[in-house]
Amino acid sequence: MINISFFSDYLTEFLDINSIVGGILIVISIMIYFSELVQSDGILNLKKSMFFWISLGALFFYIGVIPVDVIAKFINFGVVLRVITLLLNLLMAGFFITGFIVSEKEYNR
C-alpha cells in the first residue's frame, strides 16, 4: 500500500515489486503445502488430489515468472516476455486441466 501511495504512479505503471513479492509469497505457501503433504498420508493418493495439481501448476508458473519480472525491469524483452508468459500460462493451464480430469472427489476434502 505504501508503494502505491508514495513511490509509483499506479495508474500508468505496472507495479512489478508487488507482483514479485506476491509471487514469492505464493511460492513459499506452496512449498509449505508440499512439505506438509510429504509428511502426511496424503502422498499416497497424490495424483488424485486436485489441490496437488493446482499447486504444481502455480508453482511452475511463479518459478518461471518471478525471474522474468526481475530481469524485465532492467532489460527490454519485448516479444520474448510475452512468449515466455504465454508458455508459462499454457503450462499452468495444462496442470489445472490435468487436475480436473484426474482428481477424484473423495481425495479433495
Contacts in CASP RR format, 6 or more apart in sequence:
PFRMAT RR
TARGET T0000
AUTHOR 0000-0000-0000
METHOD contacts of the structure
MODEL  1
MINISFFSDYLTEFLDINSIVGGILIVISIMIYFSELVQSDGILNLKKSM
FFWISLGALFFYIGVIPVDVIAKFINFGVVLRVITLLLNLLMAGFFITGF
IVSEKEYNR
3 15 0 8 1.000
3 17 0 8 1.000
3 18 0 8 1.000
4 10 0 8 1.000
4 15 0 8 1.000
4 18 0 8 1.000
8 15 0 8 1.000
16 69 0 8 1.000
16 72 0 8 1.000
16 73 0 8 1.000
19 65 0 8 1.000
19 69 0 8 1.000
20 66 0 8 1.000
20 69 0 8 1.000
20 70 0 8 1.000
23 62 0 8 1.000
23 65 0 8 1.000
23 66 0 8 1.000
24 62 0 8 1.000
24 66 0 8 1.000
26 58 0 8 1.000
26 62 0 8 1.000
27 59 0 8 1.000
27 62 0 8 1.000
27 63 0 8 1.000
27 66 0 8 1.000
30 55 0 8 1.000
30 58 0 8 1.000
30 59 0 8 1.000
30 62 0 8 1.000
31 59 0 8 1.000
33 51 0 8 1.000
33 55 0 8 1.000
34 55 0 8 1.000
34 59 0 8 1.000
37 43 0 8 1.000
37 46 0 8 1.000
37 52 0 8 1.000
42 49 0 8 1.000
45 107 0 8 1.000
46 52 0 8 1.000
47 102 0 8 1.000
48 102 0 8 1.000
48 103 0 8 1.000
48 104 0 8 1.000
48 107 0 8 1.000
49 103 0 8 1.000
49 107 0 8 1.000
49 108 0 8 1.000
50 99 0 8 1.000
50 100 0 8 1.000
50 103 0 8 1.000
50 107 0 8 1.000
50 108 0 8 1.000
51 108 0 8 1.000
52 99 0 8 1.000
53 95 0 8 1.000
53 96 0 8 1.000
53 98 0 8 1.000
53 99 0 8 1.000
53 100 0 8 1.000
53 102 0 8 1.000
53 103 0 8 1.000
54 95 0 8 1.000
54 96 0 8 1.000
54 99 0 8 1.000
56 95 0 8 1.000
57 91 0 8 1.000
57 92 0 8 1.000
57 94 0 8 1.000
57 95 0 8 1.000
57 96 0 8 1.000
58 92 0 8 1.000
60 88 0 8 1.000
60 91 0 8 1.000
60 92 0 8 1.000
60 95 0 8 1.000
61 88 0 8 1.000
61 89 0 8 1.000
61 91 0 8 1.000
61 92 0 8 1.000
64 84 0 8 1.000
64 88 0 8 1.000
65 85 0 8 1.000
65 88 0 8 1.000
68 77 0 8 1.000
68 81 0 8 1.000
68 84 0 8 1.000
68 85 0 8 1.000
71 77 0 8 1.000
72 81 0 8 1.000
77 84 0 8 1.000
END
